[in-house]
């Protein structure tokens, strides 16, 4: 089992204050944290898919993030208060998972099919995560093709 706060490669690191905002006292290992977050995210998906919402309102964006991680982290649904070397400045963590669910909801609201996102979990390091990170890096350079291809693969 790995250290609880050892982030995977290219993951947004948490500040010491953010690390102290973990809610479940029983969590000691990264695998337990991943499991708790995934259970919370599954409930948030059910909530989001079962409602008709204005997806692009800030309130919905924050509510969705809070529902995705709010049983695990006190900072869920709140924007970052510190700068990071990765990504932009929305939430302390969970941005990729949040963005993928938001993209799915938006596509589905336009009568499209939910995206596949490589058809595998991106939590674990490996070829799938490396492809995803490379696609994100290309999108940061205004080449969205690899990300669209990954999302539909």
ROSE-4610 file (N, C-alpha, C; in Angstrom, 1 decimal, always signed):
// ROSE-4610
residu = [X/X/X/X/X/X/X/X/X/X/X/X/X/X/X/X/X/X/X/X/X/X/X/X/X/X/X/X/X/X/X/X/X/X/X/X/X/X/X/X/X/X/X/X/X/X/X/X/X/X/X/X/X/X/X/X/X/X/X/X/X/X/X/X/X/X/X/X/X/X/X/X/X/X/X/X/X/X/X/X/X/X/X/X/X/X/X/X/X/X/X/X/X/X/X/X/X/X/X/X/X/X/X/X/X/X/X/X/X/X/X/X/X/X/X/X/X/X/X/X/X/X/X/X/X/X/X/X/X/X/X/X/X/X/X/X/X/X/X/X/X/X/X/X/X/X/X/X/X/X/X/X/X/X/X/X/X/X/X/X/X/X/X/X/X/X/X/X/X/X/X/X/X/X/X/X/X/X/X/X/X/X/X/X/X/X/X/X/X/X/X/X/X/X/X/X/X/X/X/X/X/X/X/X/X/X/X/X/X/X/X/X/X/X/X/X/X/X/X/X/X/X/X/X/X/X/X/X/X/X/X/X/X/X/X/X/X/X/X/X/X/X/X/X/X/X/X/X/X/X/X/X/X/X/X/X/X/X/X/X/X/X/X/X/X/X/X/X/X/X/X/X/X/X/X/X/X/X/X/X/X/X/X/X/X/X/X/X/X/X/X/X/X/X/X/X/X/X/X/X/X/X/X/X/X/X/X/X/X/X/X/X/X/X/X/X/X/X/X/X/X/X/X/X/X/X/X/X/X/X/X/X/X/X/X/X/X/X/X/X/X/X/X/X/X/X/X/X/X/X/X/X/X/X/X/X/X/X/X/X/X/X/X/X/X/X/X/X/X/X/X/X/X/X/X/X/X/X/X/X/X/X/X/X/X/X/X/X/X/X/X/X/X/X/X/X/X/X/X/X/X/X/X/X/X/X/X/X/X/X/X/X/X/X/X/X/X/X/X/X/X/X/X/X/X/X/X/X/X/X/X/X/X/X/X/X/X/X/X/X/X/X/X/X/X/X/X/X/X/X/X/X/X/X/X/X/X/X/X]
num = [1/1/1/2/2/2/3/3/3/4/4/4/5/5/5/6/6/6/7/7/7/8/8/8/9/9/9/10/10/10/11/11/11/12/12/12/13/13/13/14/14/14/15/15/15/16/16/16/17/17/17/18/18/18/19/19/19/20/20/20/21/21/21/22/22/22/23/23/23/24/24/24/25/25/25/26/26/26/27/27/27/28/28/28/29/29/29/30/30/30/31/31/31/32/32/32/33/33/33/34/34/34/35/35/35/36/36/36/37/37/37/38/38/38/39/39/39/40/40/40/41/41/41/42/42/42/43/43/43/44/44/44/45/45/45/46/46/46/47/47/47/48/48/48/49/49/49/50/50/50/51/51/51/52/52/52/53/53/53/54/54/54/55/55/55/56/56/56/57/57/57/58/58/58/59/59/59/60/60/60/61/61/61/62/62/62/63/63/63/64/64/64/65/65/65/66/66/66/67/67/67/68/68/68/69/69/69/70/70/70/71/71/71/72/72/72/73/73/73/74/74/74/75/75/75/76/76/76/77/77/77/78/78/78/79/79/79/80/80/80/81/81/81/82/82/82/83/83/83/84/84/84/85/85/85/86/86/86/87/87/87/88/88/88/89/89/89/90/90/90/91/91/91/92/92/92/93/93/93/94/94/94/95/95/95/96/96/96/97/97/97/98/98/98/99/99/99/100/100/100/101/101/101/102/102/102/103/103/103/104/104/104/105/105/105/106/106/106/107/107/107/108/108/108/109/109/109/110/110/110/111/111/111/112/112/112/113/113/113/114/114/114/115/115/115/116/116/116/117/117/117/118/118/118/119/119/119/120/120/120/121/121/121/122/122/122/123/123/123/124/124/124/125/125/125/126/126/126/127/127/127/128/128/128/129/129/129/130/130/130/131/131/131/132/132/132/133/133/133/134/134/134/135/135/135/136/136/136/137/137/137/138/138/138/139/139/139/140/140/140/141/141/141/142/142/142/143/143/143/144/144/144/145/145/145/146/146/146/147/147/147/148/148/148/149/149/149/150/150/150/151/151/151/152/152/152/153/153/153]
x = [+0.8/+0.0/+0.9/+0.4/+1.3/+0.9/+1.8/+1.6/+0.3/-0.5/-1.8/-1.7/-0.7/-0.6/+0.4/+0.8/+1.8/+0.9/+0.9/+0.1/+0.7/-0.2/+0.3/+1.1/+1.9/+2.6/+1.6/+2.0/+1.2/-0.1/-0.3/-1.5/-1.2/-2.3/-2.1/-1.8/-0.7/-0.3/-1.2/-1.5/-2.3/-1.3/-1.8/-1.0/-1.1/-0.2/-0.4/-1.7/-2.3/-3.6/-4.7/-4.6/-5.6/-5.6/-4.4/-4.2/-4.9/-4.9/-5.5/-7.1/-7.6/-9.1/-9.7/-9.0/-9.6/-10.6/-11.8/-12.9/-12.9/-12.8/-12.9/-11.6/-11.8/-10.6/-10.0/-10.7/-10.2/-9.2/-9.2/-8.3/-6.9/-6.1/-4.6/-3.8/-4.4/-3.6/-4.3/-3.5/-4.0/-5.1/-5.0/-6.1/-7.4/-7.4/-8.6/-9.2/-8.2/-8.7/-9.3/-8.7/-9.2/-10.6/-10.8/-12.1/-13.2/-12.8/-13.8/-14.2/-13.2/-13.5/-14.4/-14.0/-14.8/-16.3/-16.5/-17.9/-18.6/-18.0/-18.6/-18.9/-17.9/-18.1/-19.3/-19.4/-20.5/-21.8/-22.0/-23.2/-23.5/-22.4/-22.5/-23.0/-22.4/-22.8/-24.3/-24.8/-26.2/-27.0/-26.6/-27.3/-27.3/-26.2/-26.1/-26.9/-26.8/-27.5/-29.0/-29.5/-30.9/-31.6/-30.8/-31.4/-31.1/-32.0/-31.8/-31.3/-30.1/-29.4/-28.9/-28.6/-27.9/-26.4/-25.8/-24.5/-23.4/-23.6/-22.5/-22.6/-23.5/-23.6/-22.5/-21.9/-20.9/-21.5/-22.7/-23.3/-23.4/-23.8/-23.8/-22.4/-21.5/-20.1/-19.5/-19.8/-19.3/-20.1/-21.4/-22.2/-21.8/-21.5/-21.1/-19.8/-18.8/-17.6/-17.8/-18.6/-18.9/-19.5/-20.5/-21.1/-20.1/-19.1/-18.2/-17.2/-16.8/-15.8/-16.1/-17.3/-17.7/-17.8/-17.9/-17.9/-16.4/-15.5/-14.1/-13.2/-13.5/-12.7/-13.5/-13.1/-13.8/-13.7/-12.7/-12.5/-13.4/-14.1/-14.8/-15.8/-15.9/-16.8/-16.3/-15.1/-14.6/-13.4/-13.2/-12.1/-10.8/-9.7/-8.4/-8.1/-7.3/-6.8/-5.2/-4.6/-3.2/-2.8/-1.7/-1.3/-0.6/-0.7/-0.1/+0.7/+1.6/+2.4/+1.7/+0.6/-0.2/-1.6/-2.1/-3.5/-3.8/-5.1/-5.6/-6.2/-6.8/-7.1/-8.5/-9.2/-10.5/-10.4/-10.3/-10.4/-9.1/-8.9/-7.6/-7.3/-8.2/-8.0/-9.3/-9.2/-10.4/-10.8/-9.9/-10.3/-10.5/-9.6/-9.7/-11.0/-11.3/-12.5/-13.7/-13.7/-14.8/-15.0/-13.9/-13.9/-14.5/-14.1/-14.6/-16.1/-16.5/-18.0/-18.7/-18.2/-18.9/-18.9/-17.9/-17.9/-18.9/-19.0/-20.0/-21.4/-21.7/-23.0/-23.4/-22.4/-22.6/-22.9/-22.1/-22.4/-23.7/-24.1/-25.4/-26.5/-26.3/-27.4/-27.6/-26.7/-26.8/-27.2/-27.7/-28.2/-27.1/-25.9/-24.8/-24.6/-23.7/-23.4/-22.3/-22.4/-21.3/-20.0/-18.9/-17.6/-17.0/-16.1/-15.5/-14.2/-13.5/-12.3/-11.3/-11.1/-10.1/-10.6/-11.9/-12.5/-11.8/-11.0/-10.3/-10.2/-9.8/-9.6/-8.3/-8.4/-7.2/-6.5/-7.0/-6.4/-5.0/-4.9/-3.6/-2.7/-1.4/-0.4/-0.3/+0.1/+0.2/+0.0/+0.0/-0.1/-1.4/-2.5/-3.7/-3.6/-3.1/-2.9/-1.9/-0.8/+0.2/-0.4/-1.3/-1.9/-2.8/-3.5/-4.4/-3.6/-2.6/-1.7/-1.1/-0.7/-0.1/-1.2/-2.4/-3.5/-3.9/-3.8/-4.0/-2.9/-1.7/-0.6/-0.7/-1.2/-1.4/-2.5/-3.6/-4.7/-4.3/-3.3/-2.8/-2.1/-1.6/-0.9/-1.8/-3.1/-4.2/-4.4/-3.9/-4.2/-5.1/-6.4/-7.4/-7.7/-7.1/-7.4/-7.0/-5.9/-5.6/-6.5/-7.0/-7.9/-9.3/-9.7/-11.0/-10.9/-9.8/-9.6/-9.6/-8.9/-8.8/-10.2/-11.0/-12.3/-13.3/-13.0/-13.9/-13.4/-12.2/-11.6/-12.1]
y = [-1.2/+0.0/+1.2/+2.3/+3.5/+4.5/+5.5/+6.6/+7.3/+7.7/+8.3/+9.5/+10.4/+11.6/+11.6/+10.5/+10.4/+10.4/+11.6/+11.7/+11.0/+10.5/+9.9/+10.9/+10.4/+11.4/+12.3/+13.6/+14.6/+15.0/+14.5/+14.8/+16.2/+16.9/+18.2/+17.9/+18.4/+18.2/+19.0/+18.5/+19.2/+20.0/+21.1/+21.9/+21.2/+21.4/+20.8/+21.1/+22.3/+22.7/+21.8/+21.7/+20.9/+19.4/+18.9/+17.5/+17.3/+18.4/+18.3/+18.4/+18.5/+18.7/+17.4/+16.3/+14.9/+14.6/+14.2/+14.0/+12.6/+11.5/+10.2/+9.9/+9.7/+9.5/+8.1/+7.1/+5.8/+5.6/+6.6/+6.5/+6.6/+5.6/+5.6/+5.4/+4.8/+4.5/+5.1/+5.3/+5.8/+5.0/+3.7/+2.8/+3.1/+3.4/+3.7/+5.0/+6.0/+7.3/+7.2/+6.5/+6.3/+5.6/+4.7/+4.0/+4.9/+5.7/+6.7/+7.7/+8.2/+9.2/+8.6/+7.4/+6.8/+6.5/+6.1/+5.9/+7.3/+8.3/+9.6/+10.1/+9.9/+10.3/+9.5/+8.2/+7.4/+8.0/+8.4/+9.0/+10.4/+11.1/+12.4/+12.2/+11.2/+10.9/+10.6/+9.8/+9.5/+10.7/+11.6/+12.8/+13.7/+13.9/+14.7/+14.2/+12.9/+12.3/+12.3/+12.3/+12.3/+13.6/+14.7/+16.0/+16.8/+17.7/+18.7/+19.9/+20.3/+21.5/+22.4/+23.6/+24.6/+24.3/+23.5/+23.0/+24.0/+25.2/+26.2/+27.3/+27.1/+28.1/+27.7/+28.7/+28.5/+27.6/+27.9/+27.2/+25.7/+25.3/+23.9/+23.3/+24.0/+23.5/+23.2/+24.2/+24.0/+22.9/+22.9/+21.8/+20.4/+20.3/+19.0/+18.5/+19.4/+19.1/+18.8/+19.5/+19.2/+17.8/+17.5/+16.2/+15.1/+15.4/+14.4/+14.0/+15.0/+14.8/+15.3/+15.8/+16.4/+15.5/+14.2/+13.3/+12.9/+13.3/+13.0/+14.2/+15.4/+16.5/+17.8/+18.5/+19.7/+20.8/+20.8/+21.9/+21.6/+20.5/+20.1/+21.2/+21.6/+22.6/+24.0/+24.2/+25.5/+25.7/+26.9/+27.1/+27.2/+27.0/+27.0/+28.4/+28.4/+29.7/+29.8/+28.8/+28.8/+28.4/+28.9/+28.7/+27.3/+26.7/+25.4/+25.4/+24.5/+24.4/+23.6/+23.0/+22.2/+22.8/+22.7/+23.1/+24.5/+24.8/+26.1/+26.2/+27.3/+27.5/+27.2/+26.1/+25.9/+25.3/+24.0/+23.3/+22.8/+22.5/+22.0/+20.6/+19.8/+18.5/+18.0/+16.9/+16.4/+17.1/+17.9/+18.7/+17.8/+16.9/+16.0/+15.2/+14.6/+13.8/+14.7/+15.9/+16.9/+17.3/+17.6/+18.0/+16.9/+15.7/+14.6/+14.4/+14.5/+14.3/+15.5/+16.7/+17.9/+17.7/+17.3/+17.1/+16.0/+14.9/+13.9/+14.5/+15.3/+15.9/+16.9/+17.6/+18.6/+17.9/+16.8/+16.1/+15.4/+14.8/+14.2/+15.2/+16.4/+17.4/+17.9/+17.6/+18.0/+16.7/+15.7/+14.5/+13.6/+13.8/+12.9/+11.7/+10.8/+9.7/+10.1/+9.5/+9.7/+9.3/+10.1/+9.8/+8.6/+7.9/+6.7/+6.9/+8.0/+8.4/+7.2/+6.6/+5.5/+4.2/+4.1/+2.9/+2.3/+3.0/+2.5/+3.5/+3.1/+4.0/+4.7/+6.0/+6.8/+7.1/+6.4/+6.6/+6.0/+4.8/+4.1/+4.6/+4.7/+5.0/+3.9/+4.3/+3.3/+3.9/+3.1/+3.6/+4.5/+4.1/+4.8/+6.2/+6.3/+7.6/+8.5/+7.8/+8.6/+9.1/+8.3/+8.8/+10.0/+9.9/+11.0/+12.3/+12.2/+13.3/+13.9/+13.1/+13.6/+14.4/+13.8/+14.5/+15.8/+15.9/+17.2/+18.2/+17.7/+18.6/+19.1/+18.3/+18.8/+19.8/+19.6/+20.5/+21.9/+21.8/+23.1/+23.9/+23.2/+23.9/+24.1/+24.1/+24.4/+23.3/+22.1/+20.9/+20.0/+20.2/+19.4/+18.0/+17.7/+16.5/+15.2/+15.2/+14.0/+13.8/+14.9/+14.7/+14.3/+14.8/+14.3/+12.8/+12.4/+11.0/+10.1/+10.6/+9.8/+9.7/+10.8/+10.8/+9.9/+9.7/+8.8/+7.4/+7.1/+5.8/+4.8]
z = [+0.0/+0.0/+0.0/-0.7/-0.8/+0.2/+0.4/+1.3/+0.9/+1.9/+1.7/+0.8/+1.0/+0.2/-0.9/-1.3/-2.4/-3.7/-4.4/-5.5/-6.7/-7.6/-8.8/-9.7/-10.6/-11.5/-12.2/-12.3/-12.9/-12.2/-11.0/-10.2/-9.5/-9.3/-8.6/-7.1/-6.6/-5.2/-4.3/-3.1/-2.1/-1.2/-0.7/+0.3/+1.6/+2.6/+3.9/+4.5/+4.4/+4.9/+4.3/+3.0/+2.3/+2.7/+3.0/+3.4/+4.8/+5.6/+6.9/+6.9/+5.7/+5.6/+5.2/+5.3/+5.0/+6.1/+5.7/+6.6/+7.3/+6.5/+7.2/+8.0/+9.3/+10.1/+9.9/+9.4/+9.2/+8.0/+7.1/+5.9/+6.3/+5.9/+6.2/+4.9/+3.9/+2.7/+1.5/+0.4/-0.9/-1.4/-1.3/-1.8/-1.1/+0.2/+0.9/+0.5/+0.3/-0.2/-1.6/-2.5/-3.8/-3.7/-2.9/-2.8/-2.2/-1.2/-0.6/-1.7/-2.4/-3.4/-4.5/-4.9/-6.0/-5.6/-4.4/-3.9/-3.9/-3.5/-3.4/-4.9/-5.8/-7.2/-7.8/-7.5/-8.1/-7.7/-6.4/-6.0/-6.6/-6.9/-7.5/-9.0/-9.6/-11.0/-11.1/-10.2/-10.1/-9.9/-9.0/-8.8/-10.0/-10.7/-11.8/-13.0/-13.2/-14.4/-14.2/-13.0/-12.7/-12.6/-13.0/-12.9/-14.2/-14.5/-15.6/-14.9/-15.3/-14.7/-15.7/-15.3/-16.1/-15.9/-16.7/-16.5/-16.4/-17.0/-17.1/-16.1/-15.1/-14.0/-13.0/-12.4/-11.4/-10.2/-9.8/-8.7/-9.0/-10.2/-10.5/-10.5/-11.1/-11.2/-9.8/-8.9/-7.5/-6.8/-7.0/-6.4/-6.8/-8.1/-8.6/-7.9/-7.9/-7.2/-5.7/-5.1/-3.6/-3.5/-4.4/-4.3/-4.7/-5.6/-6.0/-4.8/-4.0/-3.1/-1.6/-1.4/-0.2/+1.0/+0.8/+2.0/+2.4/+1.6/+1.8/+2.2/+1.6/+1.8/+2.1/+3.2/+3.6/+2.5/+1.7/+0.6/-0.6/-0.7/-1.9/-2.2/-3.5/-4.0/-3.8/-3.2/-3.0/-3.9/-4.5/-5.4/-4.7/-5.4/-4.8/-4.2/-3.2/-2.6/-2.7/-3.4/-3.6/-5.0/-5.5/-6.9/-6.9/-8.1/-8.3/-9.6/-9.8/-11.0/-12.1/-11.8/-12.7/-12.9/-14.0/-14.3/-14.0/-14.0/-13.8/-12.4/-12.0/-10.6/-10.1/-10.6/-9.9/-8.5/-8.4/-7.1/-6.7/-5.3/-4.9/-5.6/-5.8/-6.4/-7.0/-7.8/-8.5/-9.8/-10.3/-11.4/-12.7/-12.9/-14.1/-14.0/-12.9/-12.7/-12.9/-12.3/-12.4/-13.9/-14.6/-16.0/-16.9/-16.6/-17.5/-17.3/-16.0/-15.8/-16.4/-16.2/-16.8/-18.4/-19.0/-20.4/-20.8/-20.1/-20.3/-20.2/-19.2/-18.9/-20.1/-20.5/-21.6/-22.9/-23.3/-24.5/-24.4/-23.3/-23.1/-23.2/-22.7/-22.8/-24.2/-25.1/-26.5/-27.3/-26.6/-27.2/-27.8/-27.3/-27.7/-26.7/-27.0/-26.1/-25.2/-24.0/-23.0/-23.6/-23.2/-23.7/-23.0/-23.6/-23.1/-22.2/-22.5/-21.8/-21.7/-22.8/-22.9/-22.3/-21.8/-21.3/-20.1/-19.4/-18.3/-17.1/-16.0/-14.8/-15.1/-14.8/-15.0/-13.6/-12.6/-11.2/-11.2/-11.8/-11.7/-12.8/-12.5/-13.4/-14.5/-15.6/-16.7/-18.1/-19.1/-20.4/-20.7/-20.1/-20.3/-19.7/-18.5/-17.9/-18.6/-19.1/-19.9/-21.2/-21.8/-23.1/-22.7/-21.6/-21.2/-20.9/-20.1/-19.8/-21.1/-22.0/-23.3/-24.0/-24.0/-24.7/-24.1/-22.7/-22.0/-22.4/-22.4/-22.8/-24.2/-25.1/-26.5/-26.5/-25.7/-25.6/-25.0/-24.1/-23.5/-24.6/-25.6/-26.7/-27.9/-27.6/-28.6/-29.7/-29.4/-30.3/-29.5/-29.8/-29.0/-29.6/-30.8/-31.5/-30.6/-30.0/-29.2/-28.0/-27.4/-26.3/-26.8/-27.9/-28.4/-28.8/-29.4/-29.8/-28.6/-27.5/-26.3/-25.6/-25.6/-25.0/-25.7/-27.0/-27.8/-28.0/-27.5/-27.7/-26.7]
